[in-house]
Amino acid sequence: MPISAPTSRSSASSRPSSRQRTSRRRAKTALAVGLPLLVGLLLIGLAVPRTGAALWGLGSPYAWERQVFLKPLPLDQIAGAKASLETALYWQPSSQRLLELGSVELSEALALEAGDSRRPAVLESAEAHLARSLALNPANPIAWYDLARVRLLQGAEGRQVAQALLESLYAGPGLRMLWLPRAELLMRYWRFLDEGELQAFQSQLRAISAESATDRSRLFEMALGLGEMRMAAAAIASSPNGQLSPALQASLATYLNSLPASQASSFVNSVVSTGGTSGGAGGAALAGNMVTAMASLPGLSASTQSGVGTGLGQAAGVLAANGYGGSAKSILSNVPATGPMASGLTTGMAQAIAAIPSAGTALATAATGTPAATSVATATTQAPTLIAPPPLVVNPNQVTPCTTGSCN
């Protein structure tokens, strides 16, 4: 049976009514208006924590910048700063705010007397906030530096302090605001570094010294103030090309004159041995320049000159015995041929040969063609007659790491 065409009544009934069309238009309008509004509300919701954190953080534009420059926040500002930062962290936790809060608490601990019963809890809180900051951003050199200072105040093991300082150094070797304060702490804890770590620190000293003669002198004065002869020697040895500014020469001369001759010898040996191990022609040139600088120090007493010469002889022997013949030759070529320094050179080489038998042959080779060849022969003859030669570091690159609190 054929299917009949739809009637006009059925066609009309399939079309939406006026009411339906109105409802649809309203739904589309609501969607067009509501969706952007919803998205906007979501964005505002996401922005509120950051905005709140920023607004509350405005109350604390202080802490870590002050801490870096060793200028603790004044005590009357600490409570307000802590409240602002805690509120900011409630809205939006961040590595930077955690660092600032830890730094404020470090200021608080520094403001309290060492025996104050509140101090341990403040330091514990500072340590926790700095640790959380580093968990979010482990490459922040300032946070590591402040953590080292907190551990120092807590009386932590030396290795724990040194490790935080090293992390700060590795994370920000070029951050100049940390150069001197971090170097000062590392000078206090260098005994807790292994050989590679100590070399990294000495590389930092060289970078500081190369940048500023004033900072080079400050490094030397820091080490002297701490009583760290080896670090003072490292500061001198880090001088570019072994050349010393007039101010540093004057400080060094005053320092050497204040020492017994034997200690002056040890200091000079450490300085020149460190410089002479730089490697190749660079180390030889550095050693030679250092000898020239030592020989021209103003106002050295005769006893000190002899002690300096002895240290140079020790350094020449140590370097020659360890394969740095070029550096040893550079020393022997630049020591004055006569006077107290020359006689001290012979004594120092005899001591080196007595301590390191292989130094005799190595020195003889290094001295070929230099004015010191005769002095080496004399030293070789004297060496067997020395009853108790002074202890020498037979390998200037070797460092024995310190692992106990007795090394402080």
NUSE-414125 format. One record per residue (C-alpha): chain; x negated, y negated, z. Coordinates in steps of 0.1 Angstrom, whole numbers, padded with zeros to 4 digits, always signed. Each point is the difference from the previous one (the first is absolute). Last residue first. Example, Ala and Ser with C-alpha at 12.3 -4.5 7.8 and 13.67 -1.06 7.14 Angstrom:
c,c1,c2,c3
A,-0137,+0011,+0071
A,+0014,+0034,+0007
***
This chain:
c,c1,c2,c3
A,-0870,-0222,+0653
A,-0018,+0032,-0008
A,+0010,+0017,+0033
A,+0036,+0001,-0013
A,-0008,+0029,-0022
A,-0002,+0007,-0037
A,-0031,-0020,-0013
A,-0011,+0007,-0035
A,-0037,+0006,-0006
A,-0011,-0022,-0028
A,-0027,+0009,-0026
A,-0008,-0025,-0027
A,-0033,-0012,+0017
A,-0013,+0036,+0001
A,-0029,+0004,+0025
A,+0017,-0023,+0025
A,-0031,-0007,+0021
A,-0009,+0009,+0035
A,-0031,-0019,+0012
A,-0033,+0018,-0002
A,-0011,+0017,+0032
A,-0037,+0010,+0000
A,-0011,-0017,-0031
A,-0034,+0013,-0010
A,+0012,+0021,-0029
A,+0014,-0032,-0016
A,-0031,-0021,+0001
A,-0018,+0016,-0030
A,+0031,-0003,-0022
A,+0005,-0036,+0012
A,-0035,-0009,-0011
A,+0006,+0016,-0035
A,+0033,-0019,-0002
A,-0017,-0033,+0010
A,-0026,+0005,-0028
A,+0028,+0004,-0026
A,+0018,-0031,+0014
A,-0014,-0024,-0026
A,+0021,+0018,-0026
A,-0011,+0020,-0031
A,+0010,+0034,+0015
A,+0019,-0007,+0033
A,+0030,+0021,-0011
A,-0021,+0031,-0006
A,-0018,-0004,+0033
A,+0033,-0006,+0017
A,+0014,+0033,-0013
A,-0030,+0019,+0010
A,+0002,-0013,+0036
A,+0038,+0000,+0002
A,+0001,+0038,-0002
A,-0011,+0003,+0036
A,+0032,-0019,+0012
A,-0004,-0011,+0037
A,-0038,-0004,+0000
A,+0001,-0014,-0036
A,+0026,-0026,+0011
A,-0020,-0010,+0031
A,-0031,-0004,-0022
A,+0020,-0021,-0024
A,+0012,-0022,+0028
A,-0035,-0006,+0014
A,-0013,-0009,-0035
A,+0028,-0025,-0005
A,-0006,-0015,+0035
A,-0036,-0009,-0012
A,+0014,-0017,-0030
A,+0027,-0019,+0020
A,-0026,-0012,+0025
A,-0022,-0016,-0027
A,-0013,+0011,-0034
A,+0014,+0014,-0033
A,+0035,-0015,+0005
A,+0027,+0026,-0007
A,+0013,-0002,-0036
A,-0016,+0029,-0019
A,+0004,+0025,+0028
A,+0037,-0007,+0002
A,+0005,+0003,-0038
A,-0019,+0032,+0001
A,+0023,+0014,+0026
A,+0031,-0011,-0021
A,-0014,+0017,-0031
A,-0009,+0032,+0020
A,+0036,+0005,+0012
A,-0003,+0038,+0001
A,+0007,+0006,+0036
A,-0036,+0000,+0012
A,-0007,-0033,-0018
A,+0030,-0017,+0017
A,-0009,+0012,+0035
A,-0037,-0010,-0005
A,+0008,-0034,-0014
A,+0026,-0006,+0028
A,-0025,+0009,+0027
A,-0026,-0023,-0015
A,+0026,-0028,-0002
A,+0010,+0005,+0036
A,-0037,-0002,+0010
A,-0004,-0032,-0019
A,+0031,-0015,+0018
A,-0015,+0010,+0033
A,-0034,-0016,-0009
A,+0018,-0032,-0010
A,+0020,+0002,+0033
A,-0033,+0002,+0020
A,-0015,-0029,-0020
A,+0031,-0021,+0007
A,+0024,-0007,-0028
A,+0007,-0037,-0006
A,+0016,+0001,-0034
A,+0008,+0032,-0019
A,-0022,+0001,-0031
A,-0012,+0036,+0003
A,+0035,+0013,+0007
A,+0013,-0017,-0031
A,-0028,+0014,-0022
A,+0006,+0035,+0015
A,+0037,-0004,-0007
A,-0007,-0010,-0036
A,-0022,+0031,-0005
A,+0027,+0023,+0015
A,+0026,-0015,-0023
A,-0022,+0004,-0030
A,-0007,+0036,+0008
A,+0037,+0007,+0006
A,+0010,-0015,-0033
A,-0027,+0018,-0018
A,+0016,+0033,+0009
A,+0023,+0005,+0029
A,+0014,-0021,+0028
A,-0022,+0020,+0024
A,-0024,-0029,+0004
A,+0026,-0023,+0016
A,+0008,+0025,+0028
A,-0037,+0008,+0006
A,-0008,-0038,+0001
A,+0026,-0008,+0026
A,-0005,+0031,+0022
A,-0038,-0003,+0000
A,+0003,-0037,+0008
A,+0022,+0008,+0030
A,-0022,+0028,+0012
A,-0031,-0021,-0002
A,+0017,-0029,+0019
A,+0009,+0025,+0027
A,-0036,+0011,+0003
A,-0012,-0036,+0001
A,+0023,-0009,+0029
A,+0029,-0021,-0012
A,+0007,-0037,+0004
A,-0024,-0009,-0028
A,+0020,+0022,-0024
A,+0032,-0018,+0009
A,-0014,-0035,-0005
A,-0015,+0010,-0033
A,+0033,+0015,-0011
A,+0019,-0031,+0009
A,-0025,-0023,-0019
A,+0001,+0023,-0030
A,+0038,+0000,+0000
A,+0001,-0038,+0000
A,-0026,-0002,-0027
A,+0020,+0025,-0022
A,-0014,+0034,-0004
A,-0009,+0019,-0032
A,+0002,+0037,-0001
A,+0014,+0000,-0035
A,+0034,-0009,+0014
A,-0001,+0004,+0039
A,+0014,+0033,+0010
A,-0032,+0010,+0018
A,+0005,-0029,+0024
A,+0036,+0011,+0009
A,-0012,+0036,+0002
A,-0028,-0010,+0024
A,+0025,-0017,+0022
A,+0021,+0031,-0003
A,-0029,+0021,+0012
A,-0008,-0024,+0028
A,+0035,+0001,+0014
A,-0002,-0022,+0031
A,+0035,-0012,-0006
A,-0011,-0036,-0001
A,-0029,+0010,-0023
A,+0025,+0017,-0024
A,+0022,-0030,+0000
A,-0030,-0023,-0007
A,-0010,+0020,-0030
A,+0035,+0001,-0014
A,+0003,-0038,+0006
A,-0032,-0005,-0020
A,+0014,+0019,-0029
A,+0033,-0019,+0003
A,-0020,-0032,-0005
A,-0020,+0014,-0029
A,+0033,+0008,-0017
A,+0012,+0023,-0027
A,-0030,+0024,-0003
A,+0000,+0004,+0038
A,+0037,+0010,+0001
A,-0004,+0025,-0028
A,-0032,+0014,+0015
A,+0018,+0005,+0033
A,+0029,+0018,-0018
A,-0025,+0023,-0016
A,-0015,+0006,+0035
A,+0035,+0011,+0011
A,+0004,+0024,-0029
A,-0035,+0014,+0008
A,+0011,+0005,+0036
A,+0030,+0020,-0012
A,-0021,+0022,-0022
A,-0024,+0008,+0029
A,+0026,+0006,+0026
A,+0015,-0028,+0021
A,+0004,+0001,+0038
A,-0033,-0017,+0006
A,+0013,-0030,-0020
A,+0025,-0008,+0027
A,-0012,-0035,+0012
A,-0013,-0010,-0034
A,+0034,+0011,-0014
A,+0017,-0024,+0024
A,-0021,-0029,-0012
A,+0004,+0010,-0037
A,+0038,-0001,+0005
A,-0001,-0035,+0014
A,-0024,-0011,-0027
A,+0016,+0014,-0032
A,+0036,-0001,+0010
A,+0009,-0034,-0016
A,-0020,+0010,-0030
A,+0022,+0028,-0011
A,-0023,+0016,-0026
A,-0005,+0033,+0018
A,+0037,+0004,+0005
A,+0014,+0035,+0003
A,-0035,+0017,+0005
A,-0010,-0026,+0026
A,+0033,+0003,+0019
A,-0002,+0038,-0001
A,-0035,-0003,+0014
A,+0012,-0022,+0028
A,+0027,+0025,+0009
A,-0026,+0028,+0000
A,-0024,-0020,+0022
A,+0026,-0005,+0026
A,+0010,+0037,+0001
A,-0037,+0010,-0001
A,-0007,-0022,+0031
A,+0026,+0018,+0021
A,+0028,-0022,+0011
A,-0003,-0026,+0028
A,+0034,-0014,-0007
A,-0015,-0034,-0008
A,-0021,+0017,-0027
A,+0030,+0019,-0013
A,+0019,-0033,-0004
A,-0030,-0016,-0018
A,-0002,+0030,-0024
A,+0037,-0002,-0007
A,-0004,-0037,-0008
A,-0026,+0009,-0026
A,+0021,+0027,-0015
A,+0030,-0024,-0003
A,-0022,-0026,-0016
A,-0014,+0025,-0026
A,+0034,+0010,-0013
A,-0003,+0031,-0022
A,+0021,+0023,+0022
A,+0032,-0020,-0008
A,+0031,+0016,+0014
A,-0018,+0023,+0024
A,-0024,-0029,+0006
A,+0028,-0021,+0014
A,+0013,+0028,+0021
A,-0035,+0004,+0015
A,-0002,-0037,+0006
A,+0033,+0001,+0018
A,-0010,+0030,+0022
A,-0034,-0016,+0009
A,+0017,-0032,+0010
A,+0024,+0019,+0022
A,-0028,+0019,+0017
A,-0019,-0033,+0005
A,+0030,-0016,+0016
A,+0006,+0030,+0022
A,-0037,+0001,+0011
A,+0000,-0038,+0008
A,+0030,-0002,+0023
A,-0019,+0012,+0031
A,-0024,-0030,-0004
A,-0036,+0012,+0007
A,-0015,-0014,-0032
A,+0018,-0033,+0005
A,+0027,-0007,-0025
A,-0005,-0024,-0030
A,-0018,+0026,-0020
A,+0029,+0024,+0005
A,+0024,-0027,-0012
A,-0021,-0007,-0031
A,+0000,+0037,-0008
A,+0038,-0001,+0004
A,+0001,-0027,-0026
A,-0022,+0020,-0023
A,+0022,+0031,+0003
A,+0030,-0022,-0008
A,-0017,-0015,-0030
A,-0010,+0035,-0013
A,+0035,+0012,+0005
A,+0013,-0030,-0019
A,-0024,+0007,-0029
A,+0007,+0037,-0002
A,+0037,-0006,-0003
A,+0032,+0009,+0020
A,+0029,-0021,-0012
A,+0028,-0013,+0022
A,-0012,+0014,+0033
A,-0036,-0009,-0010
A,+0010,-0036,-0003
A,+0016,+0001,+0034
A,-0032,+0015,+0015
A,-0021,-0026,-0018
A,+0020,-0029,+0014
A,+0000,+0014,+0035
A,-0037,+0007,-0001
A,-0008,-0036,-0012
A,+0022,-0015,+0027
A,-0017,+0020,+0027
A,-0035,-0007,-0013
A,+0002,-0038,-0004
A,-0008,-0010,+0036
A,-0030,+0024,+0000
A,-0017,-0017,-0029
A,-0005,+0023,-0030
A,-0035,+0014,+0000
A,-0026,-0017,-0021
A,-0025,+0026,-0011
A,+0002,-0011,-0036
A,+0018,+0032,-0010
A,+0023,-0003,+0029
A,+0011,-0035,-0009
A,+0010,+0011,-0035
A,+0017,+0030,+0015
A,+0022,-0019,+0023
A,+0011,-0032,-0012
A,+0030,-0008,-0022
A,+0023,+0015,+0027
A,+0034,-0017,+0001
A,+0004,+0003,-0037
A,+0003,+0037,+0005
A,+0035,-0003,+0012
A,+0010,-0016,-0033
A,-0020,+0025,-0021
A,+0014,+0030,+0019
A,+0035,-0013,-0003
A,-0004,-0006,-0037
A,-0015,+0034,-0005
A,+0028,+0017,+0020
A,+0027,-0021,-0017
A,-0013,+0006,-0036
A,+0014,+0036,-0002
A,+0034,-0012,+0012
A,-0001,-0029,-0024
A,-0007,+0024,-0028
A,+0029,+0022,+0010
A,+0023,-0030,+0002
A,-0011,-0011,-0035
A,+0006,+0035,-0014
A,+0035,-0001,+0016
A,+0007,-0034,-0014
A,-0012,+0010,-0034
A,+0023,+0030,+0001
A,+0030,-0019,+0014
A,+0004,-0026,-0027
A,+0000,+0022,-0031
A,+0016,+0029,+0019
A,+0028,-0023,+0013
A,+0006,-0014,-0035
A,+0001,+0035,-0015
A,+0025,+0011,+0027
A,+0022,-0031,-0005
A,+0001,+0006,-0038
A,+0010,+0036,+0006
A,+0028,-0011,+0023
A,+0013,-0025,-0025
A,+0001,+0026,-0027
A,+0019,+0024,+0022
A,+0026,-0027,+0009
A,+0004,-0009,-0037
A,+0006,+0037,-0008
A,-0025,+0022,-0016
A,+0010,+0014,-0035
A,+0011,+0036,-0001
A,+0037,-0008,+0006
A,+0001,-0022,-0031
A,-0011,+0028,-0022
A,+0025,+0024,+0015
A,+0029,-0025,-0006
A,-0011,-0007,-0036
A,+0004,+0037,-0008
A,-0028,+0023,-0006
A,+0000,+0017,-0034
A,+0018,+0033,-0003
A,-0019,+0032,+0001
A,+0011,+0023,-0028
A,+0015,+0034,+0010
***
